[in-house]
Amino acid sequence: MLLVRGHAGGTALTGTIFERGEEPPTYRGAPNEAAPYVWVCDEFYQVESGGSATEIDGETIRVAFDTPMPRGFDTRDQALEAATEHIQTQFARVGVATDEVRIEVIKPDEEGEPEEAA
């Protein structure tokens, strides 16, 4: 299992890549269990009312969350590339430029020690 975390605007978003031999989540919409790598992460977007308050770049905004959309991949590199793009897209939805998002990949048993950064 790998955690892929994006940092930007004073906050962070973390998703999970389940690797070969690990049990990905099983719920409606989950990808084929045979996929060697499965990416799961929240999706969010800014709303005028409702949702949850969060602070981005010192400004409080309201965001709503969609059900995570798991995706299956054949290779670790494909999963990491999709995870990076997904996290950058979530931040872009709330006004943060993609080049301002710092990505780190963490093994949960080594939390806080990035494996690689993009």
N, C-alpha and C positions, 0 to 999 in steps of 0.2 A: 504494500500500500504506500502511495505517495500522496502527500498533501501539496497542493499547488496554491500558493498564497500570493495575492496581488496587494501591494501597498500603494495608496495614493490619497491625496486630499485629507490626510490625517486619520485614515481608517484603513481597514483591510477586508478582503474577501477571500475565503478559503474553500476550495473544492477538493475532491478526492479522486485519485486514479487507483482503481483496484487492478492488481496485476495478476498474471497467470497463477492459477491455483488458489486464488482468494475468492471468497464468496461475495459477488456484487449484491447490492440490494435487490430484493425481489418484491416488486409492486407493479401495479398497472403502468405500462409504458416503459418498464425496464428493458434493456436490450437483450438480445439473445445471450443466454448463459454461456454459449460457446465462444463468445468474443474474448480474446486473450487480455484485452485492456478495456476497462470501462471507466468513463469520466462522469462524475456526478457533482453538480454544483447548483446553488440557487441562481435564480434569475430575478432581477429587480429593475424597477423603473420609477421615475419620479412622478408623484401625484400631487394635485392641489390640496386634497383633503383626504382624510382617512389614512391608512397605511401606518407606518412607524416613523417617528422622528429620528433622524441621524444627522451628524455633523460632517460636512464635506468642505474642506478649505475654510473652516471657521464659520460657515454658514449652515444654519439648521434648515434641512429640507425634509420632505416626507417622501417615503418610498413604500412601494407595495411589492410583494414577492409573488412570483409564480412558482408552481410546483417544479422541482428540479426535473430536468429533461436528461436522463442518462443516455450516453452515447457509447457505442462499442467501436473498438479499433483493433486492427491487426498488429500494429507495432507500438512500442513504447514511444517512439519519436512522434508518431501520428497523434497519439493521445496527448503528449506534452504540448505539441503545436496547437491542437484544438483547445486545450485547457488555457493556454496563454491567450489565444484569441478570444475565448469566451470571457475571461476575466477583464480583458481590455474593453470589450464591448459593454460589459455591465457598468464599468466606470464611465465610459463615453455616454451612456444613457443618462447620467446625472451631471454631465458637463465637464468631466475630467478628460483631458487629451490623452490618447493612448500612449504617447511617448513619456508621459509623466507617471505611468504605472510601473512600479518595480515588482518583478516576479521572482519568487523563490520557490524551490522545490525541496520539501522536507520529508524525511522518513520519520513517522510518528515516534519511534523509539529514540530518535535523535533530535527531537523538537528543539528548535532554536539554532540548529547547526545546518544551514542551507547546503544541499547537495550540489546545486548549481543555480545560477541566477541568469535571467535573460534580460 
